[in-house]
Amino acid sequence: MEVSGSNPLSPTTRIVPRPFCLRAKPKNGDALIRSLLAPLLFVALILGVASWIAAPLFANTEPVAISCPNNIATTLNGSGVPPFEPLVVFLNNRSVGGGASDGAGNYAIAITPRERPGEYPVEVRSRENQRAVYGRFICFVDVPLGPTATAPDSPPSGSPAPTA
């Protein structure tokens, strides 16, 4: 718009609209870039947010087998958690304990199972966002560990213990 007259605030000021066609048109390459830039940035933002949300959901997808004797504390250890993240432990979909990760993102949470003998799923989840799973275990309560489990080095059953 153009304003004619010397004082734009005077009552005799007349506003003359400029024709639409006098605007500077962008070059074809600039228009193409601008028309594609916003949708590309939007898609990149959505993918980034989705991967940030989904990353903890798939953490440690293969459960680790652990021995969990009844009424004896068993410590669950893990890493890769955000620093100082409040955590909760679920044994067979029931909350049985909790803790927090340290400044390096490691955790060590003790649980004391009180279950019938058997195999039970254990998950370490974020207390704030319980969809975020940071650790998966299979707790063998008062039964021998399964074939995929790794037990600590011990003498084979039936062999005598070493003597000094």
N, C-alpha and C positions, 0 to 999 in steps of 0.2 A: 504494500500500500504506500502511496505517496501522500504527503500532506502539503497542500499549497498554502501560501501565506507565510509571513515572517514569524508569527507567534503561534505555536501549535495549540495553545490553550485559549486563544481568542475565540469569541463566538462566531467569527466569520471564517473559521477554519473549515476547509472543505476537504473531505477524504475522497480521493480518487482511487478506485480499485485498479490493480494491475491485472492484466489478462493472465489467465492460467498458463497460456502457452509461452509466456516470457520467462518462466522459471528455467534455471539451468538444468538440463537433462543430464543424468549420468551417462557415461559411455556404456556400451553394451556389456563389456567385460565387468565393469563395476556393478552394474545392475544384477548380473548373474551371480557374482560373488555375494552380494548383499542378500539376494533372495535365497541362496543356499546356506549362508552362514548361520542364520537364526535356527533353522531346523536341525542343522548339524550340531550346533551347541546344545540344543535341547536334548537330542538323542544321546549325546556324550554325557550330559548331566544325569539323565535317567539311568544309563548303563552304569555310571560311576556310583550312584546311590544304591542301585540294585546290587552291585557286587559288594559294596561295603556292608549292606544289610545281610546278604546271603552268605558272606564268607564264614562267619562263625557257625552258621547252620550246618555246614558240611565239614567242620573241623573234626579230625580224629574219627572218621566214619567207621573204621574197623575197630570194634571194641577190644580192649586189652583184658585178658583173663587174669583174675587175681584170686587168691585164696582168702576167704573171709570166715575164720572160725567164729562161731556164735559167742557172744558176750566178751569178745576180745577186740580191742581197737585195731583197725586196719587203716593205714594211711594211704590216701589217694594223692599221687604226685602228677603234676603236669606243668606245661609251659605254653607260651604263645598267647597269653591272655593280656588284655589291656592292663596297664599298671593300676594297682589299687582297686581292681574291679571286685565288687561284692559278689560272692558266689553262694550257690545253694546246691546241695547234693540230694539227688532223688534215687532211692533204692526201690525198685519195683513200683515206680511212679508215686512214691510217698517221700516227702521231705524228711531226711534223717540227719541233716547236719549242714554246716555252712562255714564260711570263712571268707578270706579275701586274698587276692594275688598280691605279691610284693611289688616293689618298684620296677623290677625287671620283668614282670609278667609271669612269674612262677607261683605255683600254689602247692600246698601240702595240707590236706584236710583229713582229719581222722574221723572215721565212722565206726560204730560198734553195732554190728548186725544182731538182731534178735528175731531170726526167721527160722522156719522149718528147713531142714536140709534140702538143698536144691541149687539151681542156677538162677540168678536174678540180675536183670539189667540195672546198671548204675549210670547216671548221667550227672556231670558237673555243668551247671547252667549259670548264666548271669542272673543275679537276683533282680536286676532292673528290667531286663528283657529276657524272659525265660525261654524264648525261642532260640536264643544264642547258646548253643551247646559247645562247651570247651573241652569236654572229656567224656569218653564212653568206655565203660568197663563191663565185664561179666563177672559177677561176684559168685564164687562157688562156696556156698555156706555148708560147712561140714560134709563136703563131698570132695573126692579127688578132682584135681584140675583136669579140664578137657584135653584132648589130643593136640589142640593148637596152642595150648598154653606153654609158656616157658617157665620152668621152676628153677629156683636157685640151685647152684651146684650142691649136690648131696650124694651120699653113697646110694647105690641102687638098693631097692628093697630086698631084704633077704641076705644081704652081705653084711659081714660084721663091721662094726664101726672101728676106725683105726685107733690103735692104742699107742700110748707114748712110752 
